[in-house]
């Protein structure tokens, strides 16, 4: 059901990423060249990220992007679910729940699993809460270069 992104997935991955960034799940548009850079980083096996395809009966139905960091606060590795996208026809069928179970099995030494979600994405928030995720009281700030 979950496997690492492969070169043959490029077109379907880029199509799904475009759909994700055209949705209400994100706060701002992203330059399309970033999608290509992400695909290249996945193909180059970047130690900072992992791209996964989600399949149903061998057919791609979604993708997930992970990134990794270390946190002194929790004393170990943090796995950040950067993006999770499931095509509309396969939403509500348990793929999101299975994705998070998968990453917890894949990274048993992780000290924290983290994600971001838009406040208005109530379906996703309900799922994440059922899985044990709680709001983090820190306010995030960014500086894009």
N, CA, C and O atoms as a MOPAC input file, in Angstrom:
PM7 MOZYME 1SCF
protein

 N      0.82200 1    -1.19900 1     0.00000 1
 C      0.00000 1     0.00000 1     0.00000 1
 C      0.86600 1     1.26300 1     0.00000 1
 O      0.47700 1     2.27200 1    -0.58800 1
 N      2.03700 1     1.22000 1     0.65300 1
 C      2.93100 1     2.37100 1     0.72300 1
 C      4.29500 1     1.94500 1     0.20200 1
 O      4.81700 1     0.89300 1     0.57200 1
 N      4.85600 1     2.77100 1    -0.65400 1
 C      6.18600 1     2.48900 1    -1.18100 1
 C      6.87600 1     3.80600 1    -1.50600 1
 O      6.23400 1     4.84300 1    -1.67300 1
 N      8.18800 1     3.73600 1    -1.58900 1
 C      8.95400 1     4.92700 1    -1.93900 1
 C      8.66700 1     5.33900 1    -3.37000 1
 O      8.46700 1     4.50600 1    -4.25300 1
 N      8.65300 1     6.63500 1    -3.57000 1
 C      8.45700 1     7.22000 1    -4.89500 1
 C      9.55400 1     6.71400 1    -5.83300 1
 O     10.71500 1     6.59800 1    -5.44000 1
 N      9.17700 1     6.41900 1    -7.06100 1
 C     10.12400 1     5.94000 1    -8.06300 1
 C     10.06700 1     6.85300 1    -9.28900 1
 O      9.12400 1     7.62100 1    -9.47900 1
 N     11.10200 1     6.74000 1   -10.10500 1
 C     11.19500 1     7.57200 1   -11.30500 1
 C      9.93700 1     7.45800 1   -12.16700 1
 O      9.47900 1     8.45500 1   -12.72500 1
 N      9.38400 1     6.27100 1   -12.28000 1
 C      8.19200 1     6.04400 1   -13.11600 1
 C      6.94500 1     6.76300 1   -12.59000 1
 O      5.94200 1     6.86100 1   -13.29800 1
 N      7.00300 1     7.26200 1   -11.35900 1
 C      5.86200 1     7.94300 1   -10.73900 1
 C      5.82200 1     9.43900 1   -11.02200 1
 O      4.90200 1    10.12300 1   -10.57500 1
 N      6.79100 1     9.95100 1   -11.74600 1
 C      6.95200 1    11.40100 1   -11.85900 1
 C      5.67100 1    12.10500 1   -12.30300 1
 O      5.23300 1    13.04500 1   -11.64000 1
 N      5.06700 1    11.67800 1   -13.39900 1
 C      3.89700 1    12.38700 1   -13.92600 1
 C      2.71900 1    12.34600 1   -12.95700 1
 O      2.07400 1    13.36800 1   -12.72300 1
 N      2.43800 1    11.17900 1   -12.39700 1
 C      1.30300 1    11.07300 1   -11.48200 1
 C      1.58300 1    11.84000 1   -10.18700 1
 O      0.68300 1    12.47200 1    -9.63400 1
 N      2.81400 1    11.78600 1    -9.70800 1
 C      3.18500 1    12.54200 1    -8.50900 1
 C      3.00900 1    14.03800 1    -8.73800 1
 O      2.38900 1    14.72400 1    -7.92600 1
 N      3.56100 1    14.55000 1    -9.85600 1
 C      3.45100 1    15.98200 1   -10.12800 1
 C      1.99000 1    16.40200 1   -10.29100 1
 O      1.61800 1    17.50100 1    -9.87900 1
 N      1.17600 1    15.56100 1   -10.87400 1
 C     -0.25200 1    15.85200 1   -11.01800 1
 C     -0.93200 1    15.92800 1    -9.64900 1
 O     -1.72800 1    16.83100 1    -9.39100 1
 N     -0.61500 1    14.98100 1    -8.78600 1
 C     -1.21200 1    14.97900 1    -7.44300 1
 C     -0.74500 1    16.17700 1    -6.62200 1
 O     -1.53400 1    16.78300 1    -5.89800 1
 N      0.52900 1    16.51400 1    -6.73500 1
 C      1.05400 1    17.66800 1    -5.99100 1
 C      0.35200 1    18.94200 1    -6.46200 1
 O      0.00800 1    19.80200 1    -5.65100 1
 N      0.14600 1    19.05500 1    -7.74800 1
 C     -0.55100 1    20.23000 1    -8.28600 1
 C     -1.97500 1    20.29400 1    -7.72300 1
 O     -2.45100 1    21.36900 1    -7.35800 1
 N     -2.64300 1    19.15900 1    -7.65500 1
 C     -3.99800 1    19.12400 1    -7.07500 1
 C     -3.97300 1    19.52000 1    -5.60500 1
 O     -4.81600 1    20.29000 1    -5.14700 1
 N     -2.99600 1    18.98600 1    -4.86700 1
 C     -2.87700 1    19.31500 1    -3.44600 1
 C     -2.71500 1    20.82600 1    -3.25900 1
 O     -3.38300 1    21.42600 1    -2.41700 1
 N     -1.82900 1    21.43500 1    -4.04700 1
 C     -1.56100 1    22.86400 1    -3.89600 1
 C     -2.61900 1    23.75000 1    -4.53900 1
 O     -2.53000 1    24.97600 1    -4.47000 1
 N     -3.60200 1    23.14500 1    -5.15500 1
 C     -4.75200 1    23.89300 1    -5.66500 1
 C     -5.94500 1    23.76400 1    -4.72200 1
 O     -7.03100 1    24.26800 1    -5.00600 1
 N     -5.73100 1    23.09100 1    -3.61000 1
 C     -6.83400 1    22.81800 1    -2.67900 1
 C     -6.79700 1    23.77400 1    -1.49000 1
 O     -5.89200 1    24.59700 1    -1.35300 1
 N     -7.79600 1    23.64000 1    -0.64900 1
 C     -7.87500 1    24.45100 1     0.56400 1
 C     -6.99300 1    23.91000 1     1.68300 1
 O     -6.98800 1    24.45300 1     2.78800 1
 N     -6.24100 1    22.83300 1     1.40000 1
 C     -5.36900 1    22.24000 1     2.40900 1
 C     -4.08800 1    23.04400 1     2.62000 1
 O     -3.32700 1    22.77700 1     3.55100 1
 N     -3.85200 1    24.02800 1     1.75400 1
 C     -2.63100 1    24.83100 1     1.85400 1
 C     -2.98400 1    26.31400 1     1.94400 1
 O     -4.05000 1    26.74800 1     1.50700 1
 N     -2.06100 1    27.07100 1     2.52100 1
 C     -2.35400 1    28.48200 1     2.76700 1
 C     -1.93400 1    29.41200 1     1.63800 1
 O     -2.43500 1    30.53200 1     1.54000 1
 N     -1.02200 1    28.96000 1     0.78900 1
 C     -0.55300 1    29.85500 1    -0.27700 1
 C     -0.05300 1    29.03300 1    -1.45900 1
 O      0.32100 1    27.87000 1    -1.30500 1
 N     -0.05000 1    29.64500 1    -2.63900 1
 C      0.43000 1    28.93000 1    -3.82200 1
 C      1.93200 1    28.66300 1    -3.73900 1
 O      2.66500 1    29.33400 1    -3.01300 1
 N      2.35700 1    27.67800 1    -4.49400 1
 C      3.76700 1    27.28400 1    -4.51900 1
 C      4.23500 1    27.28000 1    -5.96700 1
 O      3.48900 1    26.90500 1    -6.87100 1
 N      5.45400 1    27.69500 1    -6.17300 1
 C      6.02400 1    27.71300 1    -7.51400 1
 C      6.14800 1    26.28200 1    -8.04300 1
 O      6.67100 1    25.41400 1    -7.34400 1
 N      5.68100 1    26.02700 1    -9.25400 1
 C      5.73300 1    24.67000 1    -9.81500 1
 C      7.13900 1    24.06700 1    -9.86200 1
 O      7.28400 1    22.84700 1    -9.78400 1
 N      8.15900 1    24.88900 1    -9.98700 1
 C      9.51700 1    24.33500 1   -10.00400 1
 C      9.87700 1    23.67200 1    -8.67600 1
 O     10.76500 1    22.82100 1    -8.62700 1
 N      9.18800 1    24.05900 1    -7.59500 1
 C      9.42300 1    23.40200 1    -6.30900 1
 C      9.00900 1    21.94200 1    -6.36200 1
 O      9.63600 1    21.09400 1    -5.72800 1
 N      7.95800 1    21.64500 1    -7.11500 1
 C      7.48800 1    20.26100 1    -7.23400 1
 C      8.56800 1    19.40700 1    -7.89600 1
 O      8.83500 1    18.28400 1    -7.46600 1
 N      9.17800 1    19.94300 1    -8.93400 1
 C     10.27000 1    19.23800 1    -9.62000 1
 C     11.45900 1    19.04500 1    -8.66500 1
 O     12.07200 1    17.97800 1    -8.64300 1
 N     11.77600 1    20.06600 1    -7.88800 1
 C     12.88600 1    19.97200 1    -6.93800 1
 C     12.60800 1    18.89900 1    -5.88400 1
 O     13.51000 1    18.16200 1    -5.48500 1
 N     11.36600 1    18.82000 1    -5.44400 1
 C     10.99900 1    17.79800 1    -4.46200 1
 C     11.14000 1    16.41200 1    -5.06800 1
 O     11.66500 1    15.50000 1    -4.42800 1
 N     10.67700 1    16.25200 1    -6.29400 1
 C     10.80900 1    14.96000 1    -6.95400 1
 C     12.28400 1    14.58600 1    -7.08300 1
 O     12.66500 1    13.44500 1    -6.82100 1
 N     13.10700 1    15.54400 1    -7.48400 1
 C     14.54500 1    15.28200 1    -7.62200 1
 C     15.16100 1    14.90200 1    -6.27800 1
 O     15.97100 1    13.97600 1    -6.21400 1
 N     14.79600 1    15.59400 1    -5.21300 1
 C     15.32200 1    15.26700 1    -3.88200 1
 C     14.94000 1    13.84000 1    -3.48700 1
 O     15.73900 1    13.11800 1    -2.89000 1
 N     13.73000 1    13.44800 1    -3.82000 1
 C     13.29400 1    12.08000 1    -3.51800 1
 C     14.10900 1    11.07100 1    -4.31800 1
 O     14.52100 1    10.04200 1    -3.78300 1
 N     14.34200 1    11.35700 1    -5.58600 1
 C     15.10800 1    10.44100 1    -6.42800 1
 C     16.57200 1    10.37300 1    -5.98300 1
 O     17.22600 1     9.33900 1    -6.12400 1
 N     17.07700 1    11.48900 1    -5.44300 1
 C     18.45700 1    11.53800 1    -4.95200 1
 C     18.59300 1    10.96800 1    -3.54500 1
 O     19.68500 1    10.96700 1    -2.97700 1
 N     17.48600 1    10.48300 1    -2.97900 1
 C     17.46900 1     9.89900 1    -1.62800 1
 C     17.99400 1    10.87900 1    -0.58000 1
 O     18.84500 1    10.53400 1     0.24000 1
 N     17.47700 1    12.09600 1    -0.62000 1
 C     17.85100 1    13.10900 1     0.36300 1
 C     17.65000 1    12.56800 1     1.77700 1
 O     16.62400 1    11.94700 1     2.05600 1
 N     18.61200 1    12.79400 1     2.67100 1
 C     18.42600 1    12.33900 1     4.06200 1
 C     17.41900 1    13.18900 1     4.83700 1
 O     17.04500 1    12.84200 1     5.95700 1
 N     16.98600 1    14.28700 1     4.25000 1
 C     16.08700 1    15.21200 1     4.92200 1
 C     14.61700 1    14.94700 1     4.63600 1
 O     13.74200 1    15.50400 1     5.29900 1
 N     14.34100 1    14.09300 1     3.64200 1
 C     12.93800 1    13.87000 1     3.27300 1
 C     12.74900 1    12.47400 1     2.71000 1
 O     13.69800 1    11.79000 1     2.32700 1
 N     11.48200 1    12.08000 1     2.67500 1
 C     11.09400 1    10.81600 1     2.04800 1
 C      9.74300 1    11.02700 1     1.38700 1
 O      8.83200 1    11.60500 1     1.98000 1
 N      9.62500 1    10.55700 1     0.16200 1
 C      8.36600 1    10.66900 1    -0.58000 1
 C      7.80100 1     9.26200 1    -0.75900 1
 O      8.50400 1     8.34100 1    -1.17400 1
 N      6.52900 1     9.12000 1    -0.43800 1
 C      5.85900 1     7.81900 1    -0.50500 1
 C      4.65800 1     7.88200 1    -1.43600 1
 O      3.92400 1     8.87000 1    -1.46500 1
 N      4.47500 1     6.82200 1    -2.18400 1
 C      3.25800 1     6.67400 1    -2.98800 1
 C      2.30800 1     5.78700 1    -2.20200 1
 O      2.72500 1     4.84200 1    -1.53300 1
 N      1.03900 1     6.10500 1    -2.29500 1
 C     -0.01200 1     5.30300 1    -1.67700 1
 C     -0.74100 1     4.60900 1    -2.82200 1
 O     -1.19600 1     5.25400 1    -3.76700 1
 N     -0.84500 1     3.29500 1    -2.72400 1
 C     -1.44900 1     2.53400 1    -3.80700 1
 C     -2.63800 1     1.70600 1    -3.33000 1
 O     -2.71800 1     1.29100 1    -2.17300 1
 N     -3.54200 1     1.48800 1    -4.25100 1
 C     -4.65700 1     0.55800 1    -4.07200 1
 C     -4.63900 1    -0.37700 1    -5.26900 1
 O     -4.81700 1     0.05700 1    -6.40800 1
 N     -4.42400 1    -1.65900 1    -5.01100 1
 C     -4.35000 1    -2.66200 1    -6.07200 1
 C     -3.38100 1    -2.24400 1    -7.18200 1
 O     -3.67100 1    -2.39100 1    -8.36900 1
 N     -2.22100 1    -1.71900 1    -6.76700 1
 C     -1.18100 1    -1.33100 1    -7.71300 1
 C     -1.37500 1     0.00800 1    -8.38600 1
 O     -0.53300 1     0.42700 1    -9.18100 1
 N     -2.47300 1     0.69200 1    -8.08300 1
 C     -2.77100 1     1.98500 1    -8.69900 1
 C     -2.46500 1     3.10900 1    -7.70400 1
 O     -2.92000 1     3.05200 1    -6.56200 1
 N     -1.69800 1     4.13500 1    -8.11900 1
 C     -1.42200 1     5.25400 1    -7.21300 1
 C     -2.71200 1     6.01700 1    -6.88400 1
 O     -3.44800 1     6.43500 1    -7.77800 1
 N     -2.96600 1     6.18700 1    -5.58800 1
 C     -4.16100 1     6.91100 1    -5.14300 1
 C     -3.81100 1     8.07500 1    -4.21800 1
 O     -4.69800 1     8.76200 1    -3.71200 1
 N     -2.51600 1     8.29400 1    -4.00000 1
 C     -2.11000 1     9.39400 1    -3.14300 1
 C     -0.61300 1     9.37600 1    -2.92100 1
 O      0.10800 1     8.52000 1    -3.43400 1
 N     -0.17000 1    10.34100 1    -2.14500 1
 C      1.24300 1    10.41600 1    -1.79500 1
 C      1.38500 1    11.05200 1    -0.42200 1
 O      0.47000 1    11.70500 1     0.08000 1
 N      2.54000 1    10.84800 1     0.16600 1
 C      2.88500 1    11.48200 1     1.42900 1
 C      4.32400 1    11.93900 1     1.37800 1
 O      5.18300 1    11.25900 1     0.81800 1
 N      4.58300 1    13.09400 1     1.96400 1
 C      5.94700 1    13.60800 1     2.07000 1
 C      6.31100 1    13.73800 1     3.53500 1
 O      5.55000 1    14.29200 1     4.32800 1
 N      7.46800 1    13.22800 1     3.89000 1
 C      7.97500 1    13.31000 1     5.25300 1
 C      9.26100 1    14.11600 1     5.27000 1
 O     10.01800 1    14.11000 1     4.29900 1
 N      9.50700 1    14.80200 1     6.36300 1
 C     10.81900 1    15.41100 1     6.57800 1
 C     11.24100 1    15.07900 1     8.00200 1
 O     10.41800 1    14.72200 1     8.84400 1
 N     12.52900 1    15.20400 1     8.24900 1
 C     13.09900 1    14.73300 1     9.50600 1
 C     13.94000 1    15.82200 1    10.15700 1
 O     14.65000 1    16.57200 1     9.48700 1
 N     13.84100 1    15.88800 1    11.47400 1
 C     14.64000 1    16.83000 1    12.23400 1
 C     14.89700 1    16.23500 1    13.62000 1
 O     14.33200 1    15.20300 1    13.98100 1
 N     15.74400 1    16.89400 1    14.37500 1
 C     16.03500 1    16.49200 1    15.74700 1
 C     15.47000 1    17.56300 1    16.66900 1
 O     15.55800 1    18.75600 1    16.37800 1
 N     14.89400 1    17.13200 1    17.77700 1
 C     14.35300 1    18.08200 1    18.73600 1
 C     14.94100 1    17.82300 1    20.12000 1
 O     14.82200 1    16.72600 1    20.66600 1
 N     15.57600 1    18.84900 1    20.67400 1
 C     16.06400 1    18.77100 1    22.04300 1
 C     14.89000 1    18.62900 1    23.00800 1
 O     14.99300 1    17.95400 1    24.03200 1
 N     13.77900 1    19.26900 1    22.67000 1
 C     12.59000 1    19.25100 1    23.52800 1
 C     12.10200 1    17.83100 1    23.81600 1
 O     11.67200 1    17.53300 1    24.93000 1
 N     12.16800 1    16.96000 1    22.81500 1
 C     11.71300 1    15.57900 1    23.01300 1
 C     12.88100 1    14.59500 1    23.05700 1
 O     12.67500 1    13.39900 1    23.26200 1
 N     14.09700 1    15.08800 1    22.86900 1
 C     15.28000 1    14.24800 1    22.98400 1
 C     15.45800 1    13.24800 1    21.87200 1
 O     15.92600 1    12.13300 1    22.10400 1
 N     15.08800 1    13.63200 1    20.66000 1
 C     15.28000 1    12.70300 1    19.55700 1
 C     14.69000 1    13.18900 1    18.25600 1
 O     14.37200 1    14.36400 1    18.07800 1
 N     14.55600 1    12.22300 1    17.34300 1
 C     14.10100 1    12.52400 1    15.99100 1
 C     12.61800 1    12.87600 1    15.96100 1
 O     11.79900 1    12.30300 1    16.68100 1
 N     12.30700 1    13.83900 1    15.10200 1
 C     10.92900 1    14.22200 1    14.82100 1
 C     10.65400 1    13.90400 1    13.35600 1
 O     11.42600 1    14.26800 1    12.46900 1
 N      9.54700 1    13.22300 1    13.12400 1
 C      9.10100 1    12.94600 1    11.76500 1
 C      7.93600 1    13.89300 1    11.49100 1
 O      6.90700 1    13.84500 1    12.16500 1
 N      8.11500 1    14.74400 1    10.50200 1
 C      7.08400 1    15.70800 1    10.13500 1
 C      6.37200 1    15.21600 1     8.88500 1
 O      6.99200 1    15.03500 1     7.83800 1
 N      5.06500 1    14.99900 1     9.00100 1
 C      4.25600 1    14.66900 1     7.83300 1
 C      3.97900 1    15.98400 1     7.11900 1
 O      3.03600 1    16.70100 1     7.45400 1
 N      4.80700 1    16.28900 1     6.13900 1
 C      4.72500 1    17.55500 1     5.40800 1
 C      3.45800 1    17.64200 1     4.57800 1
 O      2.76100 1    18.65600 1     4.58100 1
 N      3.17100 1    16.55400 1     3.86600 1
 C      2.00600 1    16.53100 1     2.99300 1
 C      1.42000 1    15.12800 1     2.98200 1
 O      2.14100 1    14.13000 1     2.99100 1
 N      0.11400 1    15.08100 1     2.96300 1
 C     -0.60400 1    13.83200 1     2.73900 1
 C     -1.74400 1    14.16300 1     1.79200 1
 O     -2.60100 1    14.99400 1     2.09400 1
 N     -1.74200 1    13.50500 1     0.65100 1
 C     -2.76700 1    13.74100 1    -0.34800 1
 C     -3.34300 1    12.40300 1    -0.78200 1
 O     -2.61300 1    11.48000 1    -1.14500 1
 N     -4.65900 1    12.31700 1    -0.73700 1
 C     -5.38900 1    11.14500 1    -1.21700 1
 C     -6.34900 1    11.65100 1    -2.29500 1
 O     -7.06300 1    12.63200 1    -2.08500 1
 N     -6.36500 1    10.98200 1    -3.44500 1
 C     -7.29100 1    11.40100 1    -4.49400 1
 C     -8.72500 1    11.28400 1    -3.97600 1
 O     -9.04300 1    10.43400 1    -3.14500 1
 N     -9.56800 1    12.15900 1    -4.49100 1
 C    -10.92500 1    12.30200 1    -3.97000 1
 C    -11.69500 1    10.98200 1    -3.91100 1
 O    -12.41100 1    10.73500 1    -2.94000 1
 N    -11.56600 1    10.14900 1    -4.90500 1
 C    -12.31200 1     8.89200 1    -4.95000 1
 C    -11.91800 1     7.92400 1    -3.83400 1
 O    -12.66800 1     6.99700 1    -3.52900 1
 N    -10.75600 1     8.12900 1    -3.22700 1
 C    -10.27100 1     7.21000 1    -2.19900 1
 C    -10.26600 1     7.82500 1    -0.80200 1
 O     -9.80300 1     7.19400 1     0.14800 1
 N    -10.76900 1     9.03200 1    -0.66800 1
 C    -10.84000 1     9.66100 1     0.65300 1
 C    -11.91600 1     8.99400 1     1.49800 1
 O    -12.92100 1     8.50900 1     0.97900 1
 N    -11.68900 1     8.97700 1     2.80000 1
 C    -12.65800 1     8.40100 1     3.72400 1
 C    -12.64300 1     6.88100 1     3.74700 1
 O    -13.55500 1     6.26400 1     4.29600 1
 N    -11.61700 1     6.26700 1     3.15600 1
 C    -11.54000 1     4.80700 1     3.09500 1
 C    -10.42500 1     4.24400 1     3.98200 1
 O    -10.08800 1     3.06500 1     3.87500 1
 N     -9.85700 1     5.07100 1     4.84900 1
 C     -8.86000 1     4.59400 1     5.79700 1
 C     -7.41000 1     4.76100 1     5.39000 1
 O     -6.51200 1     4.35400 1     6.12700 1
 N     -7.16300 1     5.35300 1     4.22700 1
 C     -5.77700 1     5.50000 1     3.78300 1
 C     -4.98100 1     6.45700 1     4.66900 1
 O     -3.80000 1     6.22400 1     4.92600 1
 N     -5.61100 1     7.51900 1     5.13200 1
 C     -4.91600 1     8.45100 1     6.02400 1
 C     -4.52800 1     7.77000 1     7.32700 1
 O     -3.39300 1     7.89900 1     7.78600 1
 N     -5.45400 1     7.05600 1     7.91600 1
 C     -5.18500 1     6.31700 1     9.15500 1
 C     -4.04600 1     5.31300 1     8.93300 1
 O     -3.14100 1     5.20000 1     9.76000 1
 N     -4.09900 1     4.59900 1     7.82800 1
 C     -3.06600 1     3.61300 1     7.51900 1
 C     -1.71000 1     4.26500 1     7.26800 1
 O     -0.67000 1     3.70800 1     7.61900 1
 N     -1.73000 1     5.44100 1     6.66100 1
 C     -0.48100 1     6.15600 1     6.40900 1
 C      0.22700 1     6.46600 1     7.71700 1
 O      1.43100 1     6.24400 1     7.84400 1
 N     -0.51500 1     6.97600 1     8.68500 1
 C      0.11300 1     7.32100 1     9.96800 1
 C      0.54500 1     6.08200 1    10.73900 1
 O      1.56900 1     6.11300 1    11.42200 1
 N     -0.20200 1     5.00200 1    10.64700 1
 C      0.22300 1     3.74500 1    11.27400 1
 C      1.51700 1     3.25500 1    10.62000 1
 O      2.41700 1     2.76700 1    11.30200 1
 N      1.60200 1     3.38600 1     9.30300 1
 C      2.78900 1     2.98000 1     8.55800 1
 C      4.01500 1     3.76600 1     9.01100 1
 O      5.05600 1     3.17600 1     9.30000 1
 N      3.90300 1     5.08800 1     9.07300 1
 C      5.10000 1     5.86500 1     9.42800 1
 C      5.51200 1     5.60400 1    10.88000 1
 O      6.70000 1     5.66900 1    11.19900 1
 N      4.56800 1     5.31600 1    11.74700 1
 C      4.94000 1     4.98000 1    13.13100 1
 C      5.68100 1     3.64500 1    13.18000 1
 O      6.59600 1     3.47600 1    13.98600 1
 N      5.29800 1     2.70400 1    12.33200 1
 C      6.03100 1     1.42800 1    12.25500 1
 C      7.40700 1     1.62900 1    11.62000 1
 O      8.37900 1     1.00000 1    12.03700 1
 N      7.49200 1     2.49800 1    10.61900 1
 C      8.74500 1     2.73700 1     9.91400 1
 C      9.78000 1     3.45000 1    10.78400 1
 O     10.98300 1     3.25300 1    10.61000 1
 N      9.32000 1     4.26700 1    11.70600 1
 C     10.23000 1     5.07700 1    12.53300 1
 C      9.94900 1     4.84600 1    14.01100 1
 O      9.50100 1     5.75900 1    14.70500 1
 N     10.20700 1     3.63200 1    14.50200 1
 C      9.88000 1     3.31400 1    15.89600 1
 C     10.70900 1     4.09200 1    16.91700 1
 O     10.31900 1     4.19800 1    18.08000 1
 N     11.84600 1     4.63500 1    16.49100 1
 C     12.69200 1     5.39400 1    17.42700 1
 C     12.37000 1     6.88700 1    17.42600 1
 O     12.95100 1     7.64800 1    18.20000 1
 N     11.46100 1     7.30100 1    16.57300 1
 C     11.07600 1     8.72300 1    16.55900 1
 C     10.46400 1     9.08400 1    17.90400 1
 O      9.74500 1     8.29200 1    18.51300 1
 N     10.76200 1    10.27900 1    18.34700 1
 C     10.24500 1    10.75200 1    19.64100 1
 C      8.99900 1    11.61300 1    19.48100 1
 O      8.26000 1    11.83900 1    20.43900 1
 N      8.77500 1    12.08900 1    18.26500 1
 C      7.58300 1    12.90300 1    18.00700 1
 C      7.21900 1    12.76800 1    16.53300 1
 O      8.08200 1    12.72800 1    15.65600 1
 N      5.91700 1    12.70100 1    16.29200 1
 C      5.36500 1    12.79800 1    14.94100 1
 C      4.60100 1    14.10600 1    14.91200 1
 O      3.83100 1    14.41000 1    15.82300 1
 N      4.81500 1    14.86300 1    13.87700 1
 C      4.26400 1    16.20900 1    13.80900 1
 C      3.64100 1    16.44000 1    12.44200 1
 O      4.05000 1    15.83100 1    11.45400 1
 N      2.65800 1    17.31500 1    12.38900 1
 C      2.03700 1    17.67700 1    11.12300 1
 C      1.48300 1    19.07900 1    11.22200 1
 O      1.36000 1    19.64100 1    12.31100 1
 N      1.15500 1    19.62800 1    10.08900 1
 C      0.48100 1    20.92400 1    10.01000 1
 C     -0.84800 1    20.70500 1     9.31800 1
 O     -0.97100 1    19.85400 1     8.43600 1
 N     -1.82900 1    21.46900 1     9.71900 1
 C     -3.14900 1    21.36300 1     9.10300 1
 C     -3.79200 1    22.74200 1     9.12300 1
 O     -3.67400 1    23.48500 1    10.09700 1
 N     -4.46700 1    23.06800 1     8.04300 1
 C     -5.19500 1    24.33500 1     7.98900 1
 C     -6.35900 1    24.25900 1     8.97800 1
 O     -6.99500 1    23.21300 1     9.11400 1
 N     -6.63400 1    25.35900 1     9.66200 1
 C     -7.68100 1    25.37800 1    10.68900 1
 C     -9.04100 1    24.98800 1    10.14000 1
 O     -9.84900 1    24.40100 1    10.86100 1
 N     -9.31000 1    25.29700 1     8.88900 1
 C    -10.60700 1    24.99200 1     8.30900 1
 C    -10.74300 1    23.56500 1     7.78600 1
 O    -11.82100 1    23.17800 1     7.33600 1
 N     -9.68400 1    22.78700 1     7.83500 1
 C     -9.70600 1    21.41900 1     7.31600 1
 C    -10.22400 1    20.47600 1     8.41300 1
 O     -9.47300 1    19.67500 1     8.97100 1
 N    -11.50900 1    20.59400 1     8.70300 1
 C    -12.08100 1    19.90200 1     9.85900 1
 C    -12.06600 1    18.38300 1     9.73600 1
 O    -11.90600 1    17.69300 1    10.74300 1
 N    -12.22800 1    17.84900 1     8.54200 1
 C    -12.17800 1    16.38900 1     8.37600 1
 C    -10.79800 1    15.85400 1     8.74600 1
 O    -10.67800 1    14.85400 1     9.45400 1
 N     -9.77000 1    16.52300 1     8.26600 1
 C     -8.40900 1    16.09300 1     8.58800 1
 C     -8.14200 1    16.24800 1    10.08100 1
 O     -7.54200 1    15.37000 1    10.70100 1
 N     -8.57700 1    17.34400 1    10.65100 1
 C     -8.36400 1    17.56900 1    12.08400 1
 C     -9.02700 1    16.47000 1    12.90300 1
 O     -8.43300 1    15.97200 1    13.86000 1
 N    -10.23600 1    16.08700 1    12.54700 1
 C    -10.91500 1    14.99300 1    13.26800 1
 C    -10.10800 1    13.69900 1    13.19200 1
 O     -9.95200 1    12.99500 1    14.19000 1
 N     -9.60200 1    13.39500 1    12.01200 1
 C     -8.78000 1    12.19000 1    11.86100 1
 C     -7.54600 1    12.28500 1    12.75200 1
 O     -7.25100 1    11.35400 1    13.50100 1
 N     -6.83000 1    13.39100 1    12.68000 1
 C     -5.59700 1    13.53400 1    13.44300 1
 C     -5.86400 1    13.43800 1    14.94200 1
 O     -5.08100 1    12.83200 1    15.67300 1
 N     -6.95300 1    14.02500 1    15.39800 1
 C     -7.29500 1    13.92900 1    16.81900 1
 C     -7.58900 1    12.48000 1    17.20800 1
 O     -7.17300 1    12.03400 1    18.27700 1
 N     -8.29100 1    11.74900 1    16.36400 1
 C     -8.56500 1    10.33300 1    16.63700 1
 C     -7.27500 1     9.52900 1    16.72500 1
 O     -7.20500 1     8.53700 1    17.45000 1
 N     -6.26200 1     9.95600 1    15.99100 1
 C     -4.97500 1     9.26500 1    15.99300 1
 C     -4.07500 1     9.70000 1    17.14700 1
 O     -2.96300 1     9.19300 1    17.29100 1
 N     -4.54700 1    10.63100 1    17.96800 1
 C     -3.78900 1    11.05000 1    19.13600 1
 C     -3.01300 1    12.34300 1    18.99000 1
 O     -2.29200 1    12.73600 1    19.90700 1
 N     -3.14800 1    13.01100 1    17.85400 1
 C     -2.45500 1    14.29200 1    17.66500 1
 C     -3.19300 1    15.38700 1    18.44000 1
 O     -4.42000 1    15.39400 1    18.54400 1
 N     -2.39600 1    16.30600 1    18.97500 1
 C     -2.93800 1    17.42900 1    19.73800 1
 C     -2.33200 1    18.71800 1    19.20200 1
 O     -1.24000 1    18.71000 1    18.63400 1
 N     -3.04700 1    19.82600 1    19.38600 1
 C     -2.45800 1    21.10500 1    18.96000 1
 C     -1.16100 1    21.38000 1    19.72000 1
 O     -1.05100 1    21.09300 1    20.91200 1
 N     -0.20300 1    21.92700 1    19.02400 1
 C      1.05500 1    22.34800 1    19.63000 1
 C      0.92400 1    23.84000 1    19.88400 1
 O      0.56600 1    24.59500 1    18.97900 1
 N      1.20100 1    24.25900 1    21.06800 1
 C      0.92100 1    25.63700 1    21.46000 1
 C      1.89700 1    26.66300 1    20.89100 1
 O      1.71700 1    27.86500 1    21.08400 1
 N      2.91700 1    26.19900 1    20.19800 1
 C      3.84800 1    27.14400 1    19.59400 1
 C      3.22300 1    27.79800 1    18.36700 1
 O      2.47800 1    27.16300 1    17.62200 1
 N      3.52500 1    29.03100 1    18.17600 1
 C      3.13300 1    29.70600 1    16.93600 1
 C      4.25700 1    29.55500 1    15.95400 1
 O      5.40200 1    29.88300 1    16.26500 1
 N      3.95900 1    29.06800 1    14.77900 1
 C      5.00600 1    28.90600 1    13.77600 1
 C      5.24000 1    30.21900 1    13.05900 1
 O      4.31300 1    30.98700 1    12.80000 1
 N      6.49100 1    30.45300 1    12.74900 1
 C      6.88100 1    31.62400 1    11.97800 1
 C      7.84500 1    31.13900 1    10.89800 1
 O      8.61500 1    30.20500 1    11.11800 1
 N      7.79700 1    31.76800 1     9.75400 1
 C      8.67900 1    31.38900 1     8.66000 1
 C      9.30500 1    32.61300 1     8.02500 1
 O      8.77400 1    33.72100 1     8.10000 1
 N     10.42300 1    32.38800 1     7.41100 1
 C     11.07900 1    33.40000 1     6.58100 1
 C     11.48800 1    32.68600 1     5.31000 1
 O     12.43100 1    31.89500 1     5.32100 1
 N     10.79900 1    32.95000 1     4.22300 1
 C     11.11700 1    32.32400 1     2.94700 1
 C     12.21200 1    33.12500 1     2.25400 1
 O     12.20000 1    34.35600 1     2.26500 1
 N     13.12400 1    32.43400 1     1.67300 1
 C     14.24200 1    33.06500 1     0.97600 1
 C     14.09000 1    32.85500 1    -0.51400 1
 O     14.93000 1    33.30900 1    -1.29100 1

